[in-house]
Amino acid sequence: MVTWSLDYPRKSKFCDSEFCEVMTMMTKKRNKDAEKQREEMTVDFHTASLEELFVRFNVNPAIGLSSLEAKLRLARDGPNALTPPPKVSEWIKFLKSMMGGFSILLWSGCIMCLAAFVVQARGMPDPPYDNLYLGVALGVVVLITGLFSYYQESKSTRIMDSFKNILPQ
């Protein structure tokens, strides 16, 4: 219970003893968790002897794991398989190929040329069509390049998916 009377002993004016104890415990727990993560990241399998590894992983070198131990490890750790990355929508792939990298600059050039043509068309009775032609040309180039990029990416994705069918299960 925190009281704010003047006779209550505090370590500082912002920290009473109970609060400081809780914060100290939380900090110690956080430090222990960080230390545990560092220990887990330390890999010394390649330098340890076989006997030490047998003991560490609780494995009998003559017969391997018992079926009970294998089932327990499967339940605890899950199957020894890689999880595939999440699938990306085809629309997202298409938009990335249309808007990625240098295409943004070309799209902005296309929009600026078309905007310049609109401004000229409103201000002049017979505007020059240079900006219109340039804007359309830039748009067509970016569109064709984006479609080709999307086609190449989808083709390589299909090839990679076909490799999955070749690998043994």
RAPE-V188380 format. One record per backbone hydrogen bond with DSSP energy under -1.0 kcal/mol. CO is the residue of the C=O (numbers start at 1). NH is the residue of the N-H. E is the energy in kcal/mol with one decimal. If there is no record, write none. Layout:
BEGIN
CO/NH/E
CO/NH/E
END
This chain:
BEGIN
5/8/-1.1
15/11/-1.0
15/12/-1.5
16/20/-2.5
17/21/-2.2
18/22/-2.3
19/23/-2.7
20/24/-2.5
21/25/-2.5
22/26/-2.4
23/27/-2.4
24/28/-2.4
25/29/-2.4
26/30/-2.5
27/31/-2.4
28/32/-2.4
29/33/-2.6
30/34/-2.3
31/35/-2.3
32/36/-2.5
33/37/-2.2
34/38/-2.1
35/39/-2.2
36/40/-2.3
37/41/-1.8
44/48/-1.4
49/53/-2.1
50/54/-2.6
51/55/-2.0
52/56/-2.7
53/57/-2.5
54/59/-2.3
60/64/-2.8
66/70/-2.5
67/71/-2.2
68/72/-2.5
69/73/-2.5
70/74/-2.2
71/75/-2.4
72/76/-2.5
73/77/-3.3
74/78/-1.7
79/81/-1.9
89/93/-2.1
90/94/-2.5
91/95/-2.7
92/96/-2.4
93/97/-2.0
94/98/-1.7
95/99/-2.1
96/100/-1.2
100/103/-1.8
102/106/-1.8
103/107/-3.0
104/108/-2.5
105/109/-2.2
106/110/-2.4
107/111/-2.6
108/112/-2.4
109/113/-2.3
110/114/-2.4
111/115/-2.5
112/116/-2.5
113/117/-2.1
114/118/-2.2
115/119/-2.4
116/120/-2.4
117/121/-2.9
118/122/-1.8
119/123/-1.4
120/124/-2.1
129/133/-2.5
130/134/-2.6
131/135/-2.6
132/136/-2.5
133/137/-2.6
134/138/-2.6
135/139/-2.3
136/140/-2.6
137/141/-2.5
138/142/-2.5
139/143/-2.3
140/144/-2.7
141/145/-2.5
142/146/-2.6
143/147/-2.5
144/148/-2.4
145/149/-2.4
146/150/-2.6
147/151/-2.5
148/152/-2.5
149/153/-2.3
150/154/-2.7
151/155/-2.2
152/156/-2.4
153/157/-2.1
154/158/-2.1
155/159/-2.0
156/160/-2.3
157/161/-2.3
158/162/-1.9
159/163/-1.3
163/167/-1.6
END
